[in-house]
Amino acid sequence: MSESLHIQGGRVIDPANGIDEIRDLFVLDGRLVDKKSPGATLIDASGKVVTPGLIDIHVHFREPGQSHKETIESGSRAAAMGGFTTVVCMPNTNPVADSPATIAWIQEKAEKTACVNVFCTGAITRGIAGEEMAPIGALAAAGVVALTDDGHCVQNHGVMRRAVEYAKQFGLPIMDHCQEATLSADGVMNEGEWSTRLGLPGWPALAEDLIVARNILLAEETGHPIHCQHISSARSVRLLREARKRGVPITAEACPHHISLTDEGLKNFDTNFKVNPPLRTQADIDEIIKGIADGTITILASDHAPHAPYEKEVELDKAPFGMLGLETELAVFLEILLHQRKACTLPQVIAMLTVNPARLLGLDRGTLSLGAIADITILDPDLAWKYDKNDSPSLSRNTPFHGFSLRGRAVQTIVDGKTVWNLENGFSD
Amino acid sequence: MKKIWNSKDLCALADHSEEELRVILDTATAFKGVGERNLKKVPALRGKTMVNLFVEPSTRTRISFELAAMRLSADVVNINASASSLEKGETLLDTARNLEALRVDLIVIRHKSAGSARFLADRLKASVINAGDGAHEHPTQGLLDAFTIREKLGTLEGVRVSIVGDILFSRVARSNIEILTKLGAKVTLVGPPTLVPKTFESLGVRVAHNIDEVIGESDVINLLRIQHERQKTEYFPGLGEYTARFGLTRKRAEQLKPECLIMHPGPMNRGVEIDSQVADGRSSVILDQVTNGLAVRMAVLYLCSGGAPFAPITAS
């Protein structure tokens, strides 16, 4: 089957190749090629931006085991609607993705039902319990792209050290959810003025900072890359900045909610604002944005974490942590980083959503090089729109961004040379 | 008189203006007289039904609400968590919706989760009155404490109130801070840094870690109960050290101004946060607080049911 595209007149931003210019792109049989094929479908991208398909290395698609919250199918549709062509799933499913059998199950399910590329992470420890090492070699062979106990954090430093050392032989990066459990304890929101006012147990930034510091030391000691997930605290950013200056192989990601919302959002006890790590203060937001601008934080991700309405419709301390993210992710990043704060250029934002995550995890994506897989996102960075959670293809509705007016969104998502979604006509299937 | 109280619920004193809080206190002043009569009943809430939904144990607050409702001629049902469907896994919202389906007019809730009263109030047509939600607020306690101070000292303006003890876990402290600062009192929180962190300064109060520095200047000293059941981890080395550093001992009581009011929301740990004789002494208004609590709760139930506020009774 031969399918070809001619994407005409767009501003092509391909940070992997240092390209930012108006040009045409050509696709044949799912690959980028250098010339137009006869009968190519014309896509008019004039006035739009054409980028490598966006990559989100932090999503929870809940399968297997929690398909009432999200499925790989519904989650992948949310991804496509948000302009993402590739996602990386966290392993805190039921069963936990700590065995080749579960990885194979997820891969097969993704093959059959997902409209975007789905990669798996494997757990660092069995059952993400933080005690025994998961079968890391077998997970590597099964095709996981990284190891993480996300949702949990390995508390035992000895276990973590050995896991990092062991993973190194397979070249598998470690990603860590940074949370020291004796300090975060039963905390449900940032420890600070608002937890004080609301009488809710606090989860101090210190609990993140301590594990970020631990990971910096472990990465330095082992020479193996560790990636700190969803950084929420100003001091964590400063620790990372200093370590990266010294050349320590440590990276970090930031999420939309951690640069746009503060803990004040919880003042009416709205569980949609309950997320882990928690929303913090304006000072934390400012430092995270500074870290994104100066290259301390090099990857942007959503931590898309669906929960069913009945699970969130409870007392705040009983509600699960997490919020939807994929559909609003690009818009919130552009709204804050590009439009409001002018902290980054558009190519910088795109790099943090394409080539940077691809390089960290060794994915053959995130570039518009000739011969590359034709994952392409067409976006309008200035398009003003209002997010309505009821339009979401996700099975869940737990978002704090409902009704937000945002600037910038994807208008067309192309995976393997095929359009899976566009703003005008919706999904192709 | 213009109607100032427009809320069906009382979830937190933080939600209400100084003017609204004064309306409750003024209405409570009018109701206090009812309790002093031989016939302690008015027909204000006749035909209304109130449920005491106590998901966390309580004696005095529950009884106070129950009596307040009875004196207003409402019908009252008490629900204990241990005997309810909540024990069988029913959600709080479903329990409350069932009560509403029974056409209950007022739900008084005590629950260990902060925000639980607000959670129900936003979802029900019935009035929701917070009788204590976790460490968040205990609005009627804050009101009755303010009422008692105003009654005894004539005003709250400029009054120096020291609140001593386990502030971090205290809903009583938070409701006191809200109303006292709004009505012009100067509040100092006293306790070890683990239980009185500096973040409380953002609420417009002073934080002190040495009781002996503030004891002589206080017009009111409010001693909070050290809550054994809430101490999951070590916040201080032990009760002996706590009493030595922060207890209102007889020796410390001698440093108080003679007219200083001694308050305690109860239940007291005699000999821990307060010396037994001091608790029963001349300056103690601890039992006045209990009496006033009833009047305040009558006012709250009445106003949240749509009753017209009473005009302020000016002190002569």
Interface residues (C-beta under 8 A of the other chain):
Chain A: A185 D186 E191 G192 E193 S195 T196 R197 L198 G199 L200 N268 F269 Y310 E313 V314 E315 L316 D317 K318
Chain B: A14 T91 L92 L93 H111 S113 A114 G115 S116 R118 F119 D122 D133 G134 A135 H136 E137 R171 R174 P197 T199 F200 S202 L203 K232 T233
